[in-house]
């Protein structure tokens, strides 16, 4: 088992820096060694995001077409507001491309050098148009073989085209066959990699053991710990109930991982498990990634608050 740790003092000083409010004209803080990354869909209310607890926000999703172009962004005014508010807090914002259900489009566009070029040019233009800090590729999922090599070609061309200082990341499956579709040669191209350690078909869809197995798989393949970000869910299976709805039904559910939700047994991550996973990420990875911010509860029942407080407790 790999045991390479990110130094705790460095981690928390940089997280603290990332959370400091900026005035207009200030430079962004250094890229933090420990990241708290929240995905936000176009359902989010920009003013409701707790920017002070985050280091990065991934706005989801920009949808690709087979010819390398993109569908129009839903609610583009929201991404404009998010970028403005996030930058005031020293928080970076990336555009996340793809998501579940767009594999066919990625397969087609990545296989052809011409459509790859259209995709790369268009994505760089969107990053610049919205003053974004980078791009997150969420191709679910490249297969091992030719598809994997097309992913590598796409990421290579994106890395070369993105302006200096812009981030390039990817969201990847927790482990297994589709994980093998992400070639190790792509690791140096990416600033960090979001491990989607949830939606397992087992009884508990995002157990602590599944998080351990995901980290073991990716670190074992050579992904540096400083680029590994552990993904956690703010929703349940099998019904995808948001955490906020679960604790509205019963606040005591915040301390559990299994709950009878109006007659349906569901499994999710409550506050104790979220704290344990954050401890795991502090020891063996470089951050926590959240799907998705709008699913969280408020106040003392907030999962994001539990993550943030766990990180703060390690501050010297």
Secondary structure, 3 states (H helix, E strand, C coil): CCCCCCCHHHHHHHHHHHHCCCCCCCCCCCCCCCEEEEEEECCCCHHHCCHHHCCEEEEEEECECCCCCECCCCCHHHHHHHHHHHHHCCCEEEEEEEECCCHHHHHHHHCCHHHHHHHHHHHHHHHHHCCCCEEEEEECCCCCCHHHHHHHHHHHHHHHHCCCCCEEEEEEECCCCHHHHCCHHHHHHCCEEEEECCCCCCCCCCCHHHHHHHHHHHHHCCCCHHHEEEEEECECECCCCEHHHHHHHCHHHHHCCEEEECCEEEECCCHHHHHHHHHHHHHHCCEEEEECHHHCCCHHHCHHHHHHHHHHHCCC
